[in-house]
């Protein structure tokens, strides 16, 4: 199944390292990051899960729950989690889905047969509090993801959900933002009391509203 931006995140019930989880119930009112890795006991994935564990407080303060997935079974996840703690200096502090029959992987189109017909690619899905898909990413097995970039996108998404702004290239939290074209100059004067600069009529820059 292809999962696209704006779609409702497909729901599932799965066995995880933290017990059986119904995805939508587990999310509750939180945002979510669902990410897959090709196999347990692989080097790049080991670093990715360690980094994600270390960033837990950053995900928490954005009201985001993280959940990982591979097609390996639960006993494999348990053994590998010990290695992650030992080698990365952080215990895995989020559920790891065991998906040996590939139910969730197929639901989210995480298996790309021309890359591998047996393992998942590195997919990332950001799910909003409304259960809608806000971002999809697909990385190859050999490239570890940048989880600071995932946090940056969440910052942008959460900002744009509250204010009529978009974020420019390489934006970081605190930088100036762009007023969306749907807002007239007249309305912008009211909505953005810090003022704005019209570099072009379609490119209007304003300080980040919530700072
Ligand atoms: C890894 O996760 O480390 C990995 C997986 C497949 C190919 C290469 C690296």
Boltz pocket constraint, residues with backbone or C-beta under 6 A from the ligand:
constraints:
  - pocket:
      binder: B
      contacts: [[A, 38], [A, 39], [A, 42], [A, 43], [A, 44], [A, 45], [A, 46], [A, 141], [A, 142]]
      max_distance: 6.0
